[in-house]
């Protein structure tokens, strides 16, 4: 189970404060300092922020993970100090990277500030969402999949799809990838219906066990082979804990997209050189793309864009 940021921070604080505190010091609040490097402090909140990027961290892993993070932060401080002594901050490429990181942090901060105005979904909205998506809840299934992630350019997808459709089996398609020198990775995963993008879920509902589908994906293509699926429905009460964050995420995307459209209308944006043609793109489309960049969401194409092998591989 993922750990909430505050739980991670509390666990870290308990671990640090519990070790090495004598009876005489219990009455005084201890500073949230994990280490000092040449006088510069590394704090528990700094460690917690790194741990927040590990959503699958289990409670029993917090202690070991926090110690690893602390050591990495110490190394980072030492290297950064050396860079400062060498005045590397004046290097043009370093300066550009620092400016880019600053802009990313500020953009995220503003997007997060927009979330403060969002009202939580009420019971009626949650119930309506449950009824509108039976495939995710009332008729929910657990899918066991073999995924083949292929690294390829967007211009290679058409030829990959043609080869996939003409291959007598997935194994034969894999042989083609090897012969073509394309890099790929294979993994077996178990995903519940609510963990899948709507388009991917629609596609899987059309497949039988042993069948496979090829879809375009960021950075290349993805082959999904359906190994097994089992019914595992959720009651409205069980689904509520899943639906509420889904509705919040939808509101976040909607609010951010609306804000970006407003900001784009108010700004003077001039496309130059090879990007001059972008000026003719609809503002809504451009804003939507920017929203996706600012708030990453896993998206897959519609089921109609996927190539499906109807014969078992």
C-alpha positions in Angstrom: 0.0 0.0 0.0 1.3 3.5 -0.8 2.1 5.7 2.2 0.8 9.2 2.5 3.4 11.9 2.7 2.5 12.8 6.3 2.7 9.2 7.3 6.2 8.9 5.8 7.3 12.0 7.6 5.8 10.8 10.9 7.6 7.5 10.5 10.9 9.2 9.8 10.5 11.5 12.7 9.7 8.6 15.0 12.7 6.7 13.8 15.1 9.5 14.3 13.7 10.8 17.6 13.5 7.3 19.0 17.1 6.5 18.4 19.6 8.2 20.8 17.2 10.3 22.9 17.9 10.1 26.6 15.5 10.6 29.5 16.8 14.2 30.1 16.1 15.3 26.5 12.5 14.0 26.2 11.0 17.2 27.4 12.6 19.3 24.7 11.4 19.1 21.1 14.1 17.7 18.9 15.0 19.5 15.7 14.0 17.6 12.5 17.6 17.3 11.4 18.9 14.0 10.0 22.5 15.0 9.3 24.8 18.0 8.9 27.3 18.2 6.1 30.0 20.9 6.8 27.3 22.8 8.8 24.6 22.4 6.2 21.5 20.6 7.5 19.6 17.8 5.8 16.2 17.6 7.3 13.5 14.9 7.7 11.1 16.8 5.4 13.7 16.8 2.7 14.0 13.0 3.0 10.2 12.7 3.1 9.9 14.6 -0.2 12.2 12.1 -1.9 10.3 9.2 -0.4 7.1 10.6 -1.8 8.4 9.8 -5.2 8.3 6.1 -4.3 4.5 5.5 -4.2 4.8 1.7 -3.7 6.9 2.1 -0.5 5.6 -0.2 2.2 5.7 0.8 5.9 8.3 -1.8 6.8 10.6 -0.4 4.0 10.6 3.2 5.3 13.5 2.9 7.7 15.9 1.3 5.1 14.7 3.6 2.3 15.1 6.7 4.4 18.7 5.8 5.3 19.5 5.2 1.6 18.0 8.6 0.7 20.0 10.3 3.4 23.2 8.9 2.1 22.3 10.0 -1.4 21.5 13.5 -0.1 24.9 13.7 1.7 26.6 12.7 -1.6 24.6 15.4 -3.4 25.6 18.1 -0.9 29.3 17.1 -1.2 29.2 17.2 -5.0 27.2 20.5 -5.0 29.7 22.1 -2.7 32.6 21.1 -5.0 30.6 22.6 -7.9 30.2 25.9 -6.0 33.9 26.0 -5.2 34.6 25.6 -8.9 32.0 28.3 -9.7 30.2 26.0 -12.1 27.0 27.9 -11.6 28.3 30.4 -14.1 28.5 27.8 -16.8 25.9 28.5 -19.5 24.5 24.9 -19.6 24.4 24.6 -15.8 22.6 28.0 -15.6 20.0 26.9 -18.2 19.4 23.7 -16.3 18.9 25.6 -13.0 16.5 28.1 -14.7 14.5 25.2 -16.2 14.3 23.4 -12.8 13.2 26.7 -11.2 10.4 27.2 -13.8 9.2 23.6 -13.3 9.0 24.0 -9.5 7.1 27.4 -9.9 4.7 25.9 -12.4 4.0 23.0 -10.2 3.5 25.3 -7.2 1.0 27.4 -9.1 -0.9 24.3 -10.3 -1.0 23.0 -6.7 -2.3 26.4 -5.6 -5.2 26.0 -8.0 -6.2 22.8 -6.2 -6.8 24.7 -3.0 -10.0 26.1 -4.5 -11.4 22.7 -5.5 -14.4 21.4 -3.5 -14.3 17.6 -2.6 -16.8 15.4 -4.5 -20.1 14.8 -2.6 -21.9 11.5 -2.1 -24.2 12.1 -5.1 -21.3 12.6 -7.5 -19.5 9.5 -6.2 -22.7 7.4 -6.7 -23.3 8.7 -10.2 -19.7 7.9 -11.2 -20.1 4.4 -9.8 -23.3 3.8 -11.9 -21.7 5.4 -15.0 -18.7 3.0 -15.0 -19.8 -0.6 -14.2 -16.8 -2.0 -16.0 -14.6 -0.4 -13.4 -16.6 -1.2 -10.3 -19.8 -3.3 -10.4 -18.5 -5.5 -13.2 -14.8 -5.0 -12.3 -12.2 -7.6 -13.4 -8.6 -8.3 -12.5 -6.3 -8.7 -15.6 -3.1 -10.7 -15.8 -1.1 -9.3 -18.7 2.2 -9.9 -20.4 3.4 -6.5 -21.7 6.0 -6.0 -24.4 7.3 -2.4 -24.3 9.0 -1.5 -27.6 11.3 1.5 -28.0 10.6 3.1 -31.4 10.0 6.4 -33.1 6.5 7.6 -34.0 7.3 7.1 -37.7 8.0 3.4 -37.1 4.6 2.5 -35.6 2.9 1.9 -39.0 5.5 -0.7 -40.0 5.4 -2.3 -36.5 1.6 -2.6 -36.8 1.9 -4.2 -40.3 4.5 -6.7 -39.1 2.4 -7.5 -35.9 -0.7 -8.2 -38.0 1.2 -10.4 -40.4 3.1 -12.4 -37.8 1.8 -15.9 -37.1 2.4 -15.4 -33.3 3.7 -13.0 -30.8 6.9 -15.0 -30.6 7.4 -14.5 -34.3 6.9 -10.8 -33.8 9.5 -10.8 -31.1 11.9 -12.5 -33.4 11.3 -9.7 -35.9 12.1 -7.1 -33.2 15.4 -8.8 -32.5 16.3 -9.0 -36.1 15.5 -5.3 -36.6 17.6 -4.3 -33.7 14.7 -2.7 -31.8 15.0 -2.6 -28.0 12.2 -3.9 -25.9 11.4 -5.2 -22.5 8.9 -7.9 -21.3 7.1 -8.0 -18.0 4.1 -9.7 -16.5 1.7 -7.5 -14.6 -1.6 -7.8 -12.8 -3.9 -4.7 -13.1 -7.3 -4.1 -11.8 -9.9 -2.4 -14.1 -9.6 0.9 -12.3 -5.9 1.0 -12.8 -6.2 1.0 -16.6 -6.9 3.9 -19.0 -10.5 3.7 -20.3 -9.3 3.0 -23.8 -7.1 0.1 -22.7 -9.9 -1.3 -20.6 -12.3 -1.2 -23.5 -9.7 -3.0 -25.6 -9.1 -5.7 -23.0 -12.9 -6.4 -22.8 -12.7 -7.4 -26.5 -9.8 -9.8 -26.1 -10.0 -13.5 -25.2 -7.2 -15.2 -23.2 -4.1 -15.7 -25.3 -4.9 -12.8 -27.7 -2.7 -9.8 -28.0 -3.0 -6.2 -29.1 -0.5 -3.6 -30.3 -1.0 0.0 -29.3 1.0 3.2 -29.8 2.6 4.3 -26.5 4.9 7.1 -25.4 8.4 6.3 -26.7 7.3 3.5 -29.0 4.6 0.8 -28.8 3.1 -1.6 -26.4 2.0 -5.2 -26.9 -0.5 -6.4 -24.4 -1.2 -10.2 -24.2 -4.2 -11.2 -22.1 -3.2 -14.1 -20.0 -6.1 -14.3 -17.6 -9.0 -12.2 -16.2 -11.1 -12.8 -13.1 -14.3 -11.1 -11.9 -13.8 -9.1 -8.8 -16.7 -6.6 -8.4 -16.7 -3.8 -5.9 -19.7 -2.6 -3.9 -20.5 1.2 -3.9 -18.9 1.4 -0.4 -15.8 -0.4 -1.5 -15.5 1.7 -4.6 -15.9 5.1 -2.8 -12.2 5.2 -1.8 -11.2 4.8 -5.4 -13.8 7.1 -7.0 -13.1 10.1 -4.8 -9.5 10.6 -5.9 -10.5 9.9 -9.5 -13.0 12.7 -9.4 -10.5 15.0 -7.7 -8.0 14.2 -10.5 -10.6 15.0 -13.1 -11.3 18.3 -11.5 -7.6 19.1 -11.3 -7.2 18.5 -15.0 -10.2 20.6 -15.8 -9.2 23.5 -13.6 -5.7 23.5 -15.0 -6.8 23.3 -18.6 -9.2 26.2 -18.1 -6.5 28.2 -16.4 -4.0 27.5 -19.2 -6.5 28.5 -21.9 -7.1 31.7 -20.0 -3.4 32.4 -19.6 -2.7 31.6 -23.3 -5.4 34.0 -24.5 -3.9 36.8 -22.3 -0.3 36.2 -23.4 1.4 37.1 -26.6 2.8 33.9 -27.9 4.9 34.1 -31.1 6.1 30.8 -32.9 9.2 31.2 -34.9 11.3 29.1 -37.4 10.2 25.5 -37.8 7.5 26.0 -35.2 5.7 28.8 -37.0 3.0 26.5 -38.2 2.0 25.9 -34.6 0.4 29.4 -34.6 -2.5 28.0 -36.6 -3.3 25.3 -34.1 -6.5 25.7 -32.1 -5.8 27.4 -28.7 -7.8 24.7 -26.9 -5.6 21.9 -28.3 -2.4 23.7 -27.4 -3.6 24.4 -23.9 -4.7 20.8 -23.5 -1.2 19.6 -24.5 0.4 22.0 -22.0 -2.0 20.7 -19.3 -0.9 17.2 -19.9 2.8 18.2 -19.6 2.1 20.1 -16.4 0.0 17.3 -14.9 1.3 14.0 -16.3 -1.5 11.4 -16.9 -1.2 8.0 -18.5 -3.1 8.1 -21.7 -3.6 5.5 -24.4 -5.2 5.8 -27.8 -8.7 4.7 -28.6 -9.4 1.0 -29.1 -9.9 1.6 -32.8 -6.2 2.6 -33.2 -5.0 -0.7 -31.7 -4.0 -3.7 -33.7 -5.6 -6.8 -32.3 -4.6 -10.4 -33.0 -7.7 -12.4 -33.0 -5.9 -15.7 -33.3 -4.2 -17.0 -30.2 -0.4 -16.4 -30.4 
